Amino acid sequence: MRKIWWLVLAPLLLQAKCDSLQQDIPYVPVDFDINLDLPAYQTLNVPTGHVLLTGGSKGIVVYRYTDDQFVALDRHATYDIPEGCAVTVSDDGLFLEDPCSDSQWLIIDGSVMNGPATIPLHRYYTSWTPPVLRVYN
C-alpha cells in the first residue's frame, strides 16, 4: 500500500513549484582593505559612519555598526535584480533605498524594511584589525 502512495505522490511533488523566484545578484570577487587612518575613510572612525565604494555588483556600502563591528552590503537592489538598480543611503543614514521600486533595507544588516522587496541585500564578510578593515566574499 505504501508503494502505491509513493507512486502517486512522487510525480505530484516533482511538479510542485515555489511561488517566489529566487534571484541572486551577479557574483563578483571582492577582497580589499580599507585603512581607516586615511582621510577618505574618516567617516568610518565612529559608529553610524558609512562610505560608498566601488566594487561588488553595483558598489558597496560599508557601515560602522559598533566600535568593532562593520557591515558591508552590495548596493545591487534585490527587488528586480535584472533591472540593475543601485540602492542609495537615506538622508537619515538608517536605510538603503531603491529608487526603482521604493523598497528600503536596514543599513545595519541589509534586511528588508519596506516595499515590494523580499530578499535582503547581499552582505560581504568583514575582518577588523585596527586600523585596517578587510572586506571580502
N, C-alpha and C positions, 0 to 999 in steps of 0.2 A: 504493500500500500504506500509506503514512504517513497519508493522509487517512482510511482505514478505521480505523486505530488511534485517531486523534483523535476520530472519531465515536463510537467505543466508550468511550474513556477519559474524554472530556469530561463526559458525564452522571454517571459514577461519581464524578468529582472534585467536581462540584457538589453531590452528595448527602453527601459526607464532612463530618463534624462534629467539632469538638473535644470531648473528654470533659469538660474543665474549663470551668466557667462563668466568664466574665469579668464581675466586678461592679465598679462604680465607686461611690464614696461620692458623695452629692449635692454638686453644685458650689455653693460659697458664696464670694462675693468676699471676699478677705482682703487688707487693706492697712492696717497700723497701725505706729506707732513705740513703742518702749519706751525710756525714759530710765533707764539703769542707775544714775544718781545718786539716783533716788528710792528711799526706804526700802522700798517694796513689792517692788522687784526686786533687793534686796541679795544674795539667794542666787545671782544670775547674775553676780556680780562675781568669782567664782572658777570654774575648770574643775570639772566634775561637778555644778555647781549647776543647779537646774531650777525652773520655775514653771508652774503650771496656769492657763490663761487662758480666758476666754470667746472665742467666735468659731469660725469653721470650721463643720463639721457637728455635732460633739459636744464641741467645746472643742479647745484647742491646748495641747500641752506644749512649752515652749521649754527647751532643754538647752544648757548651755555645754560644748562638747567640748574646746576648747583656748583659749588666750588670745585668739585672733582668729577662732575658728570656732564657729558656733552651729547647732543643729538645731531646726527647728520641725516638729512632727508633729501631724496631726489625731488626735484621740482616738477617732474612729469605728473600732471594731473591723472588720477586713476578713474575718472568717470567714463570718459570715452578715449581710451588710450590711443587708438589710431588717429584721432584728431590732433594730438600732439600739443595740447595746451600746457603752458608752464604756470605754476602757481606763483603768486606774489605774497609778500608778507603784509598783513593788515596794518592799518595805521597805528593800532594799539600794540602791535607786536605779539599778540597772543595766538593768532590764527594764520594759516596759509589759505589763500583764496584762489579759486579757479575762475578766471574771467569768462570762460566759455560756458560753464554750467552753473555758476554761483554756488558751487559746493565749497565747504570750509573744512579744514583739518586743524587739529590742535597742534601747535608748534612744538610742544614738549614731547610728543611721541608719534605724531602723524595719524592719529585716529580721526575718523570722520566725525564731524560735529553737526553739519547741516548740509542740505541739498540732496540731489539725487545720487551722489557717490555712495558706494557701499564698501569700497576697498580702501584700506589705509594707504598712505604714501609709502613708497619703498624706503626702508631705513638701512643705512650703512653702519658698519661697525666703527667704533672709535676706541682709541687707546691713548691715555693721558700720562705722559712722563714729562712733567714741567721742565721747560716752558713749551714743549713740543706736543701737539695733538696729531695723532695719526688717524686718517680716515681711509677705510678700505672695505672691500667686499670679499 
